[in-house]
């Protein structure tokens, strides 16, 4: 069947201008011309136009469409490539949405907005490099602390929530805090000086019941608890000055948000009680 350019446009739902555009670029060549010299198209052209319209609505570019209509690529191949590209775009858009939502929630300044965007758009490799540098500086080259390093590593998901983006940005800021890095290094040095790695857990287990029971830190019962830790009080006080820094607990809380973990228990009350008991 033969169609004029107007008839072809009507049957495909495109404008005459669009049909002429595709025809001029060789994507839908006319099958001939009528006596008046006007272009004529056949059913093959109509089928091509239907495919072109569909691919364009799906966001496929003209160069790729030409490969399809010329038989250089299949629709399935193009669809697979385009789907992968769209998946990447969707991830980027989700991160942008999360950043904008976090900015609106925080009422961020222009400087904070720029920093948040830069940190949120880091690739996984770049994020790992940032955190890896922080942990290497803070923990040192200690094979025995590899497990600790893994538990301190944030893993921002591919489709983060606004809360996770906000937490990641603040956490990334802490990794750049030189004082915070120094505190962690000193804690590692104290491990080498004889304090066992699980002292925080020991303090939690020993002190929490005392707090719940209302044991006063200056009481004989408190002295027995301190003695039961088996540590020199001076070392404990030095350790408390470091481990009680609010940035440490803040890092752990932000880490839990980024990784989708349950919020960690706050040991600040236990540390405060122990500080009073060893004063």
Buried (B, 14 or more C-beta within 10 A) or exposed (E): EBBBBEBBBBBBEBEBEBBBBBBEEEBBBBBEEEEEEEBBBBEEBBEBBBBBBEBBEEEBEBEBBBBBBEEEBEEEEBBEEBEEEEEEEEBEEBBBBBBBBBBEEBEBEEEBBEBBBEBBEBEEEEBBEBBEEBBEBBBEEEEEBEEBBEEBBBEBEEEBBBBBBBBBBBBBBBBEEEEBBEBBBBBBEBBEEEBEBEBBEBBBEBBBEBBEEEBEBEEEEBBEBBEEBEBEBEBBBBBBEBBBBEEBBBBBBBBBBBBEEEEEEEBEEBBBBBBEBBE
